[in-house]
Amino acid sequence: MGVVLRQSFWTSAFSYIGVIVGYLNTLLILPAYYTPDQIGLYNQIQSAALLLVPLVSLGMGSSAVRFYPKIFSEKKIVPPFLGSLLIGTLIGIVVFSIILFLLSGPIISIYQEKAPEFQQYFWVVLALLAGFTLSNFFELVSKSQLKIVFPNFCRDVLLRLTKMGFLLLFGFNLISFEFSIYSLVISVVILAIATITYTLYLKDTKFSFQTNKLPRDIKSEIQNYSFYAILGSLGNVMIMNVDIQMVSAMMGNNATGIYSMAFYIGVVIDLPRRAISQIASPLLSQAFKENNYDKIANLYKKLGLNQLALGIFLSIGIVVNIDSIYQLIPNNEKFISGIQVVYFIGLSRLIDMAFSTNGEIIQMSKYYRFNVVSVVILAVLTVVLNIILIPIYGITGAALATSMSILIFNIAKFIFVKFKLGLSPFSVGQLTIIALGTAIVLLNTLTAKFDNPILDILIRSTVVTILYIGLLLLLRVSDEMQNIFNQLINKYLKKKN
């Protein structure tokens, strides 16, 4: 767990810096200068590109994470191994770009009634798709070598800072709205260049396009695995993007603007899981290679506990401060109807955290083909539930559909892992954490609010932090958190002496 915690700390640090920048972009700059329709279109275009990345990448990046630990000791085949994956990624970009261009008419027609502006920027989606796919591939190559900090900085901080610059240029009337959409391409190109440069700098990153030097059995494994990796990755991306696309198609970009802003607030809860799972995947791959099921079981349970502890902490902060957060949003009366969306999206993130790394375990095990079944379940559920619930409950229906889909998706994966590997992520500690979080939220309802939203946020956040962390440590719910706290106390005492 030492490697996980160390790299997760820095990854989380950059993630939260990215959250601050993202907060400024999403909750202050965008609503101050853009209309809900413009915000909806801005987010719809990015979401459309991200939704397609798993398909276009052909599972090559996931194959790097899966097989790199296995072949690392055989230095001679690492370059052709990475070279063959890069070739596959480039083929995916070219082939799918052509397919999407040929199918542009039917795709655009889906949005024609409610979001006709999408047609003008379809080429931007294709350009973003290529940039995101390349940066994602090289990020996963770094990840396979347990080097995730700088790629995460690029994705979470650098990309958002670049976007911020262009958003402000629009706000100061220095560029047009049209160019601010085009600037998304510039931002992603900068992301790709930075990620690629760093990955190539790593000493173990060597590419050779002499793929004939790659053993036939490894080629066969990569080909078999990649198909299922596509579907495994697609599941996570669908969760984050399908609802935005369906809101755009069924309700228009005004609703998408309100929904995407609320979605951003709720999805902040997911940051610890993202940080931890990125470094946990290579460790799980190594553990499966060694048939070390005790290590896998230990990771599964501890990550489920610690992810949920961090997720509950963040969710408490959002719930007790939600009114004040919306007060700080410029033109908040246009976006206030998204509060219920925040709750349901936050709940969906907590569900994912509670079930721990079940998806990663399946992906790294010999049962990775089950991802076909689980992703089909998710795809059908997500689309059907959105079709049913959006007409009834509007954007809240989309968020409810996401929560229900993720719950059923995780239950299916949990049952499979329990049946095939005899593993479970659940513990009494999780019940304790949920009880603590619920009690603190209920206690918050009894306290008066301050008129100044910033002061209210500061005071409430301080009080709930002291209460929550203090009680967690007092009850000794997590050994890892207890050890970190003891280390900090010991360092403080040493410095004082």
C-alpha positions in Angstrom: 0.0 0.0 0.0 3.0 2.3 0.4 3.4 2.9 -3.4 -0.4 3.4 -3.7 -0.5 5.9 -1.0 2.6 7.8 -2.0 1.7 8.2 -5.7 -2.0 8.7 -4.8 -1.0 11.6 -2.6 0.7 13.5 -5.4 -1.9 12.5 -7.9 -4.7 13.6 -5.5 -2.8 16.9 -4.9 -2.7 17.7 -8.6 -6.3 16.5 -9.0 -7.5 18.9 -6.3 -5.4 21.7 -7.9 -7.2 20.8 -11.1 -10.5 20.9 -9.2 -9.8 24.4 -8.1 -8.9 25.5 -11.7 -12.0 23.5 -12.9 -14.1 25.2 -10.3 -13.0 28.6 -11.5 -13.6 27.6 -15.1 -17.0 25.8 -14.6 -18.6 27.6 -11.8 -17.3 31.2 -12.1 -15.9 32.0 -15.6 -18.3 30.0 -17.8 -21.5 31.2 -16.1 -20.2 34.8 -15.9 -19.5 35.2 -19.6 -21.4 32.3 -21.4 -25.1 31.6 -21.7 -26.4 28.2 -20.6 -26.8 27.3 -24.3 -23.2 28.2 -25.0 -22.0 26.2 -21.9 -24.1 23.3 -23.0 -22.6 23.2 -26.5 -19.0 23.7 -25.1 -19.4 20.7 -22.8 -21.4 18.6 -25.3 -18.5 18.8 -27.9 -15.9 17.7 -25.3 -18.2 14.9 -24.0 -18.9 13.6 -27.5 -15.1 13.2 -28.1 -14.4 11.6 -24.8 -17.3 9.1 -25.2 -15.6 7.7 -28.3 -12.0 7.5 -27.0 -12.2 3.9 -25.8 -13.4 2.7 -29.2 -10.8 4.7 -31.2 -7.9 3.6 -28.9 -8.7 -0.1 -29.7 -7.7 -1.0 -26.1 -4.0 -0.5 -26.8 -3.3 1.6 -23.7 -5.1 -0.9 -21.5 -3.0 -3.6 -23.0 0.2 -1.7 -22.0 -1.0 -1.7 -18.4 -2.0 -5.3 -18.6 1.0 -6.9 -20.2 3.9 -4.5 -19.4 4.6 -6.1 -15.9 4.7 -9.5 -17.7 7.2 -8.6 -20.3 9.3 -6.0 -18.5 12.0 -8.5 -17.6 12.4 -9.4 -21.3 14.0 -6.1 -22.3 14.4 -7.0 -26.0 10.7 -7.3 -26.6 9.6 -4.1 -24.8 10.3 -1.8 -27.8 8.4 -3.9 -30.4 5.6 -4.4 -27.8 5.1 -0.7 -27.3 5.6 0.0 -31.0 2.8 -2.4 -32.0 0.5 -0.8 -29.5 1.3 2.7 -30.9 0.6 1.4 -34.4 -2.7 0.0 -33.3 -3.6 3.4 -31.7 -2.8 5.3 -34.8 -4.7 2.9 -37.0 -7.7 3.3 -34.7 -7.6 7.1 -35.0 -7.4 7.0 -38.8 -10.1 4.3 -39.3 -12.6 5.7 -36.9 -12.1 9.3 -38.1 -13.0 8.1 -41.6 -16.0 6.1 -40.3 -17.3 9.0 -38.3 -16.9 11.4 -41.2 -18.9 9.1 -43.4 -21.6 8.8 -40.7 -21.6 12.5 -39.9 -25.1 12.9 -41.4 -26.9 10.4 -39.3 -25.0 11.4 -36.2 -25.8 15.1 -36.6 -29.4 14.3 -37.2 -29.7 13.0 -33.7 -29.1 16.5 -32.3 -30.7 18.5 -35.2 -34.0 19.2 -33.4 -32.8 20.3 -30.0 -29.1 21.1 -30.5 -28.6 22.1 -34.2 -25.4 24.1 -33.4 -23.6 20.8 -33.0 -23.4 20.4 -36.8 -21.1 23.4 -37.2 -18.5 21.9 -34.8 -18.5 18.3 -35.8 -14.9 18.5 -37.1 -13.9 19.8 -33.6 -15.1 16.5 -32.1 -12.9 14.6 -34.6 -9.9 16.7 -33.8 -10.4 16.4 -30.0 -10.9 12.7 -30.4 -7.5 12.2 -32.0 -5.8 14.4 -29.4 -7.5 12.8 -26.4 -6.7 9.3 -27.8 -3.0 10.0 -28.2 -2.6 11.6 -24.8 -4.6 8.8 -23.2 -2.4 6.1 -24.8 0.9 7.7 -23.7 -0.6 8.4 -20.2 -1.4 4.6 -19.9 2.1 3.7 -21.1 3.5 5.9 -18.2 0.9 4.3 -15.9 2.1 0.8 -16.8 5.5 1.9 -15.4 3.9 3.3 -12.2 4.6 6.8 -13.4 1.3 8.6 -13.1 2.0 11.9 -11.3 3.1 14.1 -14.3 0.5 12.7 -16.8 -2.2 13.5 -14.2 -0.8 17.0 -13.8 -1.1 17.4 -17.5 -4.6 16.1 -17.7 -6.0 17.7 -14.5 -4.1 21.0 -14.3 -2.3 21.9 -17.5 -5.4 21.2 -19.7 -7.7 23.2 -17.5 -5.3 26.1 -17.2 -5.0 26.3 -20.9 -8.8 26.3 -21.2 -9.0 29.0 -18.6 -6.8 31.2 -20.7 -9.1 30.9 -23.7 -12.3 31.3 -21.6 -10.9 34.6 -20.2 -10.0 35.8 -23.7 -13.6 35.3 -24.6 -14.8 37.0 -21.4 -12.7 40.0 -22.3 -14.1 40.1 -25.8 -10.7 39.3 -27.3 -11.9 36.2 -29.2 -15.3 35.1 -30.5 -17.4 32.3 -29.1 -16.7 30.3 -32.3 -12.9 30.6 -31.7 -13.4 29.6 -28.0 -14.8 26.3 -29.3 -11.9 25.9 -31.6 -9.5 26.6 -28.7 -10.5 23.3 -27.2 -8.4 21.7 -30.0 -5.4 23.9 -29.2 -5.7 22.9 -25.5 -5.9 19.2 -26.2 -2.9 19.4 -28.6 -0.9 21.0 -25.8 -2.0 18.2 -23.5 -0.9 15.6 -26.0 2.5 17.2 -26.6 3.3 17.4 -22.9 2.1 13.8 -22.2 4.0 12.3 -25.1 7.2 14.3 -24.3 7.2 13.1 -20.7 6.5 9.4 -21.6 9.3 9.4 -24.2 11.6 10.8 -21.6 11.1 7.7 -19.3 14.1 5.4 -19.6 11.9 2.3 -20.1 9.9 3.8 -22.9 11.4 2.6 -26.1 9.4 2.1 -29.4 10.4 -0.2 -32.2 8.2 -0.7 -35.2 9.8 -4.0 -36.1 6.7 -5.8 -34.8 8.0 -9.1 -36.3 10.3 -9.3 -33.3 7.3 -9.5 -30.9 6.6 -13.2 -30.0 3.5 -14.5 -31.7 1.9 -15.7 -28.4 2.1 -12.1 -27.0 0.6 -10.7 -30.2 -2.2 -13.1 -29.9 -2.8 -12.2 -26.3 -2.8 -8.5 -27.1 -5.3 -9.0 -29.9 -7.6 -11.1 -27.7 -7.4 -8.8 -24.7 -7.7 -5.5 -26.5 -11.3 -6.2 -27.7 -12.4 -6.7 -24.2 -10.4 -3.8 -22.9 -12.3 -1.5 -25.3 -15.5 -2.5 -23.7 -14.1 -2.3 -20.2 -12.9 1.3 -20.8 -16.1 2.2 -22.6 -18.2 1.3 -19.5 -16.4 4.0 -17.3 -16.6 6.6 -20.1 -20.3 6.0 -20.8 -21.0 6.7 -17.1 -19.4 10.1 -17.5 -20.7 11.2 -20.9 -23.8 9.4 -22.2 -26.2 11.4 -20.0 -24.8 14.7 -21.3 -25.3 13.6 -24.9 -28.8 12.4 -24.2 -29.8 15.6 -22.4 -28.5 17.5 -25.4 -30.4 15.4 -27.8 -33.7 15.3 -25.8 -33.7 18.7 -24.1 -31.2 21.0 -25.9 -28.0 22.8 -24.9 -29.7 25.1 -22.4 -30.5 22.0 -20.2 -27.1 20.6 -20.9 -25.4 23.7 -19.6 -27.3 23.5 -16.3 -26.8 19.7 -16.1 -23.0 19.8 -16.9 -22.4 22.4 -14.2 -24.2 20.4 -11.6 -22.5 17.2 -12.8 -19.1 18.8 -12.3 -19.9 19.7 -8.6 -21.1 16.1 -7.9 -18.3 14.3 -9.7 -15.6 16.0 -7.5 -16.4 13.2 -5.0 -14.9 10.8 -7.5 -11.3 12.2 -7.4 -9.9 9.9 -4.7 -11.2 6.8 -6.5 -9.6 8.0 -9.8 -6.3 8.7 -8.2 -6.1 5.4 -6.3 -7.4 3.2 -9.1 -4.8 4.5 -11.6 -1.9 3.2 -9.5 -3.8 0.1 -8.2 -4.3 -1.3 -11.7 -0.6 -2.1 -12.4 -0.3 -3.5 -8.8 -3.3 -5.8 -9.4 -1.8 -6.8 -12.7 1.5 -7.7 -11.0 -0.4 -9.6 -8.2 -2.3 -11.7 -10.8 0.9 -12.4 -12.6 2.3 -13.8 -9.2 -1.0 -15.5 -8.4 -0.9 -13.6 -5.1 -4.6 -13.6 -4.2 -4.0 -12.6 -0.7 -2.5 -9.3 -2.0 -5.5 -8.8 -4.3 -8.0 -9.5 -1.5 -6.2 -7.1 0.7 -6.1 -4.3 -1.9 -9.8 -4.9 -2.8 -11.0 -4.5 0.8 -8.6 -1.7 1.9 -9.3 0.4 -1.2 -13.0 0.0 -0.8 -12.8 1.3 2.8 -10.4 4.2 2.1 -12.1 5.3 -1.1 -15.4 5.4 0.6 -14.0 7.3 3.6 -12.6 10.0 1.3 -15.7 10.0 -0.8 -18.0 10.5 2.2 -15.8 13.3 3.5 -16.1 15.2 0.1 -19.8 14.4 -0.2 -20.5 15.9 3.3 -18.6 19.0 2.3 -20.8 19.4 -0.8 -24.1 18.6 0.8 -23.7 21.0 3.8 -22.4 23.8 1.5 -24.5 23.3 -1.6 -26.7 26.4 -1.1 -23.6 28.6 -0.5 -21.8 27.0 -3.5 -24.7 28.0 -5.8 -24.8 31.5 -4.3 -21.2 32.0 -5.5 -22.0 31.1 -9.1 -22.5 34.1 -11.3 -26.1 34.3 -12.7 -27.0 31.5 -10.4 -30.7 31.9 -11.0 -30.1 30.3 -14.4 -28.5 27.2 -12.9 -30.1 26.7 -9.5 -32.4 24.0 -10.9 -29.4 21.6 -11.0 -29.1 21.1 -7.3 -30.9 17.7 -7.3 -28.5 16.6 -10.1 -25.6 17.2 -7.7 -27.1 14.9 -5.1 -27.7 12.0 -7.5 -24.4 12.3 -9.3 -22.6 12.4 -5.9 -24.5 9.3 -4.8 -23.4 7.5 -8.0 -19.8 8.3 -7.2 -20.2 6.9 -3.6 -21.7 3.7 -4.9 -18.7 3.3 -7.2 -16.3 3.9 -4.4 -18.0 1.4 -2.0 -17.7 -1.4 -4.5 -13.9 -0.7 -4.7 -11.8 -1.9 -7.7 -14.1 -4.6 -8.9 -13.8 -3.4 -12.5 -10.0 -3.3 -12.3 -9.9 -6.8 -10.8 -12.0 -8.3 -13.6 -10.0 -6.4 -16.2 -6.6 -7.7 -14.9 -7.9 -11.3 -14.2 -8.3 -14.2 -16.6 -12.0 -13.4 -16.5 -11.6 -10.0 -18.4 -14.1 -11.2 -21.0 -16.9 -10.6 -18.5 -16.5 -6.9 -19.2 -18.4 -7.6 -22.4 -21.4 -8.7 -20.4 -21.1 -5.9 -17.8 -20.7 -3.1 -20.3 -23.7 -4.4 -22.3 -25.7 -4.3 -19.1 -24.5 -0.7 -18.4 -25.1 0.5 -22.0 -28.6 -0.8 -22.1 -29.5 0.4 -18.7 -28.1 3.9 -19.2 -29.8 4.5 -22.5 -33.2 2.9 -21.5 -33.3 4.7 -18.1 -32.4 8.0 -19.6 -35.1 7.6 -22.3 -37.7 6.8 -19.5 -36.6 9.2 -16.8 -35.6 12.4 -18.8 -39.1 13.1 -20.1 -40.5 12.6 -16.6 -38.0 14.4 -14.4 -35.8 16.4 -16.9 -32.2 16.8 -16.0 -32.8 15.2 -12.5 -34.0 12.1 -14.4 -30.7 11.9 -16.2 -28.8 12.0 -12.9 -31.2 9.4 -11.4 -30.6 7.2 -14.4 -26.9 7.4 -13.9 -27.2 6.4 -10.2 -29.4 3.5 -10.9 -27.2 2.3 -13.8 -24.0 2.4 -11.7 -25.7 0.6 -8.8 -26.8 -2.3 -11.0 -23.5 -2.3 -12.9 -21.5 -2.6 -9.7 -23.8 -5.2 -8.2 -23.3 -7.4 -11.4 -19.5 -7.0 -11.2 -19.5 -7.7 -7.4 -21.5 -10.9 -7.8 -19.1 -12.1 -10.5 -15.9 -11.3 -8.5 -17.4 -13.0 -5.4 -18.5 -16.0 -7.4 -15.3 -16.5 -9.4 -12.6 -15.3 -7.0 -14.3 -15.4 -3.6 -13.5 -11.8 -2.9 -15.5 -9.0 -1.3 -14.7 -5.3 -0.7 -17.2 -4.8 2.1 -16.4 -4.4 5.8 -17.9 -3.2 9.0 -15.8 -0.1 8.7 -17.8 1.0 5.6 -21.0 0.9 7.7 -19.3 3.0 10.3 -18.2 5.6 7.8 -21.7 5.8 6.3 -23.3 6.2 9.7 -20.8 9.0 10.6 -21.5 10.8 7.4 -25.2 10.6 7.8 -25.1 11.8 11.4 -22.9 14.8 10.5 -25.2 15.8 7.6 -28.3 15.6 9.9 -26.5 17.6 12.6 -25.8 20.3 10.0 -29.5 20.8 9.3 -29.9 22.1 12.9 -27.4 24.9 12.5 -28.1 28.4 11.4 -26.7 29.7 8.1 -24.5 32.8 7.7 -25.5 35.5 5.2 -22.0 35.6 3.7 -21.7 32.4 1.6 -17.8 32.3 1.8 -17.9 32.6 5.6 -20.6 30.0 5.8 -18.5 27.5 3.7 -15.4 28.1 5.7 -17.1 27.6 9.1 -19.1 24.6 8.1 -16.2 22.9 6.3 -14.0 23.4 9.3 -16.5 22.0 11.7 -17.4 18.9 9.6 -13.7 18.3 8.9 -12.8 18.3 12.6 -15.9 16.1 13.5 -15.5 13.6 10.7 -11.7 13.1 10.8 -11.6 13.2 14.6 -14.3 10.5 14.9 -12.7 8.4 12.2 -9.4 8.4 14.1 -11.1 7.9 17.4 -13.0 4.8 16.1 -9.8 3.6 14.3 -11.8 2.8 11.2 -8.9 2.8 8.8 -5.4 1.5 9.7 -3.9 3.4 6.7 -5.4 6.7 7.9 -4.3 6.0 11.4 -0.7 5.4 10.3 -0.6 8.6 8.3 -2.0 10.6 11.2 0.6 9.0 13.6 3.4 9.7 11.1 2.4 13.4 10.9 2.2 13.6 14.7 5.6 12.0 15.1 7.2 14.4 12.5 5.6 17.4 14.3 6.9 16.2 17.7 10.4 15.7 16.3 10.5 19.2 14.8 9.2 20.7 18.0 12.0 19.0 20.0 
